[in-house]
Amino acid sequence: MRHALTEKIVRIKIERGLHWSELAALAPGLSKEYVTAALLGQMPLKAEPAQAIGHHLGLSEFEIKLLQEPPYRGSLPTAVPTDPLIYRFYELVAVYGTTFKALIHEEFGDGIMSAIDFRMDLQREPDPAGDRVSISMSGKFLPYKTY
């Protein structure tokens, strides 16, 4: 059901020539990154933003409620992504994952960076040699507990 709703949202967005940032503007206090993730089926929305965006898109009451349900996250179609852009993130982790791990453990200790208590900001960074993609990710450090 959720996958079909995601497809419907993307279809409406394309048909109406909308941008993710426009839809995010209907949810004050939420980032464009979070709202986009929610509308692509990876995060739930609270009732008020779900209703505002849902009504703007012409969704049914059931679909608006479905936007509020915790989704099945991490639902890529293959274990190794085949989409070139998404694959570059996989490649980034394959190449730099051990560096991330070593530096986080050295700086913070034995633990992980949370993807639950998490923020992300994606911006265009002008550059004379070609614009760059700037992504800032901030996750709470969660130490492993001893017992």
LODRENFI-646857 format. One line per 5 residues: number of its first residue (from 1); for each residue y, x, z of N, C-alpha, C, CB. Coordinates in steps of 0.05 Angstrom, whole numbers. Glycine has a CB too. Layout:
% residues N
NUM) Y X Z Y X Z Y X Z Y X Z ~ ... .
***
This chain:
% residues 147
1) -24 16 0 0 0 0 25 17 0 0 -19 24 ~ 26 38 17 50 54 20 56 69 -6 47 74 43 ~ 34 79 -19 38 93 -45 51 75 -66 11 104 -55 ~ 42 50 -67 53 31 -86 83 26 -80 37 4 -85 ~ 90 24 -54 118 20 -46 135 45 -54 120 15 -16 .
6) 124 68 -50 138 93 -59 143 92 -89 122 118 -51 ~ 123 85 -104 127 83 -133 148 63 -141 100 76 -147 ~ 148 40 -126 168 19 -132 196 29 -126 162 -6 -115 ~ 199 43 -103 226 54 -96 235 74 -116 224 67 -68 ~ 218 91 -125 226 111 -145 233 97 -172 203 132 -150 .
11) 218 77 -179 224 62 -204 251 49 -202 202 40 -209 ~ 257 36 -180 283 23 -176 306 43 -177 284 6 -150 ~ 301 66 -163 321 87 -163 328 97 -191 311 111 -146 ~ 307 101 -207 311 110 -234 325 88 -251 284 119 -247 ~ 315 64 -249 326 42 -265 355 38 -260 310 16 -260 .
16) 363 40 -234 391 35 -227 408 61 -228 392 23 -199 ~ 396 83 -234 411 108 -235 422 117 -208 434 106 -254 ~ 407 111 -187 415 118 -159 408 147 -153 402 99 -139 ~ 421 158 -132 415 184 -122 405 181 -93 440 203 -123 ~ 388 200 -85 377 199 -57 400 199 -37 358 223 -52 .
21) 421 215 -43 444 216 -24 458 189 -21 464 237 -33 ~ 458 173 -43 470 146 -41 454 128 -23 473 134 -70 ~ 428 130 -25 411 114 -8 413 123 21 381 115 -18 ~ 415 149 25 418 160 52 444 151 65 416 191 52 ~ 464 147 49 490 138 59 488 110 72 512 138 37 .
26) 467 95 65 463 69 77 450 71 105 445 52 58 ~ 443 95 113 431 100 139 447 120 155 401 110 135 ~ 471 111 165 488 130 180 472 144 202 512 116 192 ~ 477 170 205 464 185 226 438 199 217 459 168 249 ~ 428 191 194 404 204 183 412 222 160 383 183 175 .
31) 398 244 158 404 263 136 392 253 110 393 291 143 ~ 403 264 88 392 257 62 364 267 59 410 269 39 ~ 357 289 73 331 300 72 310 282 86 330 328 85 ~ 318 271 109 300 253 124 296 227 109 311 248 152 ~ 318 215 99 316 190 85 300 193 60 345 179 79 .
36) 304 214 45 288 219 21 259 221 28 298 245 7 ~ 252 236 49 224 239 58 213 211 65 222 258 82 ~ 229 195 79 220 168 86 214 151 62 240 155 105 ~ 233 152 43 230 135 19 207 145 1 256 133 4 ~ 200 170 4 177 181 -11 151 179 5 183 210 -19 .
41) 152 165 27 127 158 42 119 178 62 106 154 23 ~ 136 196 71 128 217 90 139 213 118 137 243 80 ~ 158 195 122 170 190 149 175 160 152 196 206 152 ~ 175 150 177 183 122 181 213 120 184 168 110 205 ~ 223 96 179 251 90 184 252 70 208 266 78 159 .
46) 273 71 223 278 51 244 286 25 229 301 60 264 ~ 287 3 244 291 -24 232 318 -25 217 291 -45 253 ~ 340 -17 229 366 -20 217 369 -5 190 388 -10 235 ~ 362 21 188 364 34 162 344 23 142 360 64 165 ~ 320 16 152 300 4 133 310 -22 121 273 -1 148 .
51) 323 -38 137 334 -63 127 358 -58 108 343 -82 150 ~ 376 -40 115 399 -35 98 390 -24 71 418 -14 111 ~ 372 -5 71 363 7 45 345 -13 31 347 33 51 ~ 327 -26 46 309 -45 33 324 -68 20 291 -57 54 ~ 344 -79 33 360 -101 20 375 -90 -4 379 -113 40 .
56) 386 -66 -2 400 -54 -25 381 -51 -49 412 -27 -17 ~ 356 -44 -44 337 -41 -66 323 -67 -74 316 -20 -57 ~ 327 -88 -59 314 -113 -65 285 -114 -57 316 -119 -94 ~ 278 -100 -35 251 -100 -25 245 -126 -9 245 -76 -8 ~ 219 -133 -8 211 -156 7 212 -150 37 183 -166 -1 .
61) 210 -170 54 210 -166 83 186 -149 91 210 -192 98 ~ 163 -154 78 139 -138 84 144 -109 77 114 -149 69 ~ 155 -104 54 160 -76 45 180 -62 64 171 -76 17 ~ 200 -77 74 219 -66 93 204 -59 119 242 -86 99 ~ 186 -76 128 170 -70 152 151 -46 147 154 -94 161 .
66) 141 -44 123 123 -22 116 138 5 118 111 -26 88 ~ 164 5 110 181 29 113 183 38 142 209 24 102 ~ 178 20 161 180 27 189 154 36 202 191 3 204 ~ 132 35 187 106 43 198 102 73 195 84 28 183 ~ 90 85 215 83 114 213 65 118 188 70 125 239 .
71) 73 136 170 57 139 146 35 160 149 75 148 123 ~ 18 161 128 -2 182 126 13 206 114 -27 173 109 ~ 19 226 129 35 248 120 19 270 106 50 261 144 ~ 34 286 91 22 309 77 3 300 55 8 325 97 ~ 10 279 41 -9 268 22 -3 278 -7 -7 238 22 .
76) -6 305 -11 -5 316 -38 -30 309 -52 1 347 -37 ~ -29 307 -79 -53 299 -94 -75 320 -95 -45 292 -122 ~ -68 346 -91 -89 367 -91 -84 386 -68 -87 382 -118 ~ -105 401 -61 -103 420 -39 -83 442 -45 -130 433 -32 ~ -85 453 -69 -65 472 -79 -47 456 -98 -78 497 -93 .
81) -21 454 -92 -3 438 -109 -2 449 -137 25 437 -97 ~ -2 431 -156 0 439 -184 28 435 -196 -20 423 -201 ~ 45 419 -183 72 417 -192 86 444 -188 87 394 -176 ~ 99 455 -209 111 482 -207 130 485 -184 124 488 -233 ~ 147 466 -179 167 469 -157 153 469 -130 188 447 -158 .
86) 135 450 -126 120 449 -100 102 473 -97 104 422 -98 ~ 90 482 -119 73 506 -118 89 530 -108 61 512 -146 ~ 115 532 -115 131 555 -106 133 556 -76 159 554 -118 ~ 133 533 -62 133 533 -33 106 542 -23 140 505 -23 ~ 85 533 -36 58 543 -29 56 573 -32 36 528 -47 .
91) 67 583 -55 67 612 -60 84 626 -39 79 617 -88 ~ 106 614 -32 124 626 -11 108 630 15 149 609 -7 ~ 93 610 23 77 612 47 55 632 44 66 585 56 ~ 42 632 20 20 651 15 31 680 16 8 646 -13 ~ 55 685 6 66 712 6 79 719 33 86 715 -17 .
96) 95 701 43 111 707 67 100 695 93 139 698 63 ~ 79 679 91 68 666 115 62 686 138 44 651 108 ~ 49 708 131 43 728 152 68 740 164 24 750 141 ~ 89 743 147 115 753 157 128 733 175 134 760 133 ~ 128 707 167 139 687 185 125 688 212 136 658 172 .
101) 98 688 211 82 688 235 88 712 253 52 687 228 ~ 88 736 241 93 761 256 120 761 269 90 785 238 ~ 141 753 254 168 753 265 173 731 286 188 750 242 ~ 161 708 281 164 686 301 150 694 327 153 659 291 ~ 126 706 325 111 714 349 126 737 363 83 722 342 .
106) 137 755 348 152 777 361 177 767 375 159 798 340 ~ 191 749 363 216 739 374 211 718 396 233 727 352 ~ 192 700 393 188 678 411 163 679 428 188 652 396 ~ 143 693 419 117 694 433 96 678 417 119 682 461 ~ 73 673 429 51 660 416 56 630 415 24 666 430 .
111) 61 619 392 66 591 389 71 584 360 90 582 406 ~ 83 560 356 88 550 329 116 539 326 68 528 321 ~ 126 536 302 150 522 296 143 493 291 166 535 272 ~ 155 475 305 148 446 302 158 435 276 161 431 325 ~ 141 419 264 149 403 241 155 374 249 127 404 219 .
116) 153 369 275 160 343 287 188 343 297 139 335 309 ~ 195 363 314 222 366 324 235 386 304 223 377 354 ~ 245 375 282 251 391 259 276 381 245 227 392 239 ~ 291 399 234 315 392 217 313 409 191 342 397 232 ~ 324 397 170 325 412 145 352 405 131 301 405 126 .
121) 363 424 117 387 420 102 384 434 75 413 430 117 ~ 387 419 53 385 430 27 412 428 13 362 415 10 ~ 421 451 3 447 452 -10 446 468 -36 468 463 9 ~ 464 463 -54 469 479 -77 487 502 -69 481 463 -101 ~ 480 526 -76 496 550 -70 506 562 -96 480 571 -53 .
126) 531 558 -103 542 569 -128 539 599 -129 571 561 -132 ~ 531 609 -152 528 638 -156 534 644 -186 499 647 -148 ~ 550 664 -191 557 670 -219 532 677 -236 576 694 -220 ~ 511 686 -224 487 693 -239 468 669 -242 472 716 -225 ~ 477 645 -233 460 621 -233 458 609 -206 432 627 -244 .
131) 464 583 -204 464 570 -178 437 575 -163 469 541 -180 ~ 439 575 -137 416 580 -120 410 556 -103 420 605 -102 ~ 385 553 -95 377 532 -77 377 544 -49 349 520 -84 ~ 392 531 -30 393 541 -3 380 520 15 422 546 6 ~ 359 527 28 344 509 46 344 521 74 315 503 36 .
136) 355 507 93 355 516 121 335 498 135 383 514 134 ~ 316 510 149 296 495 165 298 503 194 267 498 154 ~ 298 484 212 300 490 240 280 473 255 329 485 251 ~ 261 486 267 240 472 282 239 483 311 213 474 269 ~ 235 465 330 232 473 358 208 492 361 230 448 376 .
141) 212 513 377 189 531 382 171 518 404 198 559 392 ~ 146 517 398 126 505 417 106 526 424 112 480 404 ~ 108 537 449 89 558 457 62 547 463 99 573 481 ~ 41 562 457 14 555 465 13 557 495 -7 573 451 ~ -1 538 508 -4 537 537 -30 551 545 -3 508 547 .
146) -29 564 567 -54 575 578 -64 555 599 -49 603 591 ~ -90 554 602 -102 535 621 -128 546 632 -107 508 609 .
***
